[in-house]
Amino acid sequence: MREVGQELEEARVSGNGEDASSIRISVSPLADMLLKAWDAHPEKEALVFPAGRRSYDDVVQSVLHRARGLIGLGIKQGDHVGILLPSGIDFVETLFAVSMVGGVSVLMNARYRAPEIAYVVENADLVAVVTNSEADDFVDFTTRLAEAFPEIAECKDPMALQVSQAPLLRRLVLNGGKQAPGFIDQQAFDAAAQGVDESLVHDARFSVRLRDTCMILYTSGTSANPKGCLLSNEAISREASNLARNRWAFKEDERVWSPMPLFHIAAMLAMLGAVEVGGTFIGQPHFDAGESLRQIEAERATMLFLPFVTFHQAMIAHCDWDKTDMSSVRLMNSCFCQMPQSIGDAYRRKMPNALQVGTFGMSEASGIVTTGGYDMDPEMGFKTLGYPLKGVSVRIVDTETGQDVPTGERGEVLIKGYNMLDAYHRDPVKTAEVIDADGWYHSGDIGSIDADGHMQFHGRFKDMLKVGGENVAAAEVEAILDTHEAVELSQVIGIPDERLAEVPAAFVKLANGMRPDEAELIAFAKERIASFKVPRHIRYVDDWPMSASKIQKFKLRQQLMAELGISE
């Protein structure tokens, strides 16, 4: 039996998958990616979650049933369908079912609070939302939707749903065995499926074009509300194929593990990459350090997709870390150059034969723009974020002149390629702000490229925070705080945090002589936005530090960090 290290060295020497003359582009709409894997490996294990396992045949039969049910409920090509589910088999099968009928999947963050759900449902023009009835310690989706749309509770006939805040919404599908007012339950959904011949599913599938929108991913930006990225079938499927077949050279026996939520593009790519080669995806509905270590060893994972420092820290600190066998792992997406050196060093000792790679990307780019591979010096995986995928171009430019900066110097990251969004949904102004006349996407991120073509990320020009891997727009949090009767104006900043990398803090100027305590404003925010967006600190100001015309947030940040005794 060959050692993992031997395979890595042979791949590195041969430049496995990165000889441009050997790369072939063969991409289908998303649903056909699953069907091609099924054709080749029907009995092979496709999905492994703590709740169960599914072969490719299991998955396809369920997907076809779900697709028939969607058609039976009136979902047609081009309709926008919200998926509000935790990571799991239910999520994956729903995603492919929507694709089967030519619908557009709108991935909804399972941590959204009611106002965020209401915004996305209306803004994304959803005609249906698919969720489940399995409330757990983390979320109860039916309650959350009822909070977002109180009219649901009064609905007597779920087939005649009407919601004034979201006039296009006409179906709420509740997977599982429970019932709730306004929701189409599992029995009714199955009955709808029975009335639809499978041939109608394939008729719908045949009509899907590569340039049709496949999914909408909402991402926080500098505006008060998140923006919906329109991503085509080509962008999503070709990105997964390029990454899996070329840069990372997945094999048919690949067992890809990631504990990250599938409603994020990163974990989505890991799952689709496994499906693209007929491999196996191993996941979990919510990250748990002990379960993660158990899965890696028990399932003999060959590839780990885990670029978030908080997850690494929890696993390394777990009592089972030392005894966990990770010898099966040959490749890990880790992004160690963005983490404390101690994290990377722990994995050097734990899996010395595994290739480490970093990644740079975003929702607008279907996930990954740059990453490492087998044709690089393995040490670069600990030091950089890799180099652009074939077919994706990156420039680093001076924001004042628009000219490319010299090698190694910092500037704004511009991106162009098959993987980029077509537009922001219902927002031509913001689309025009970020995509220029030549088709370059202006990311607002600060980056540099070294002499070997490897990327480094140095922060954001835009007013964004990165909280435990989640994007948080300062403007979104400010918009919530500003609705409190005691707040005249708020300004949200990010301060360093050992566990989450960065956490929100807010400075508030009060109105009308009112003075709520810090806990009241924090509780106010907790009721309206996801927990990772809620400020950890509130400070009151009488006057703002100003430039000629703008509040100088960097001074607020310096002030709070000095008070708390925090350094960079």
VENQUIKA-V474842 format. One line per field, one symbol per residue. ss: DSSP state (H for helix, E for strand, - for the rest). A space follows every 50 residues. Layout:
# VENQUIKA-V474842
ss=???
This chain:
# VENQUIKA-V474842
ss=---HHHHHHHHHHH-----HHH-------HHHHHHHHHHH----EEEEE- -EEEEHHHHHHHHHHHHHHHHH-------EEEE-----HHHHHHHHHHHH ---EEEE------HHHHHHHHHH--EEEEEEE--------HHHHHHHH-H HHHH---HHH----------EEEEE--------E-HHHHHHHHH---HHH HHHHHH------EEEEEEE-------EEEEEEHHHHHHHHHHHHHHH--- ----EEE-------HHHHHHHHHHHH---EEE------HHHHHHHHHH-- --EEE---HHHHHHHHH-------------EEE--HHH--HHHHHHHHHH ----EEE-EE--HHH----EE------HHHHH----EE---EEEEEE--- ---E------EEEEEEE-----EE---HHHHHHHE-----EEEEEEEEE- ----EEEEEE---EEEE--EEEEHHHHHHHH-----EEEEEEEEEEE--- EEEEEEEEEE-------HHHHHHHHH----HHH---EEEE-----E---- E-HHHHHHHHHHHH----
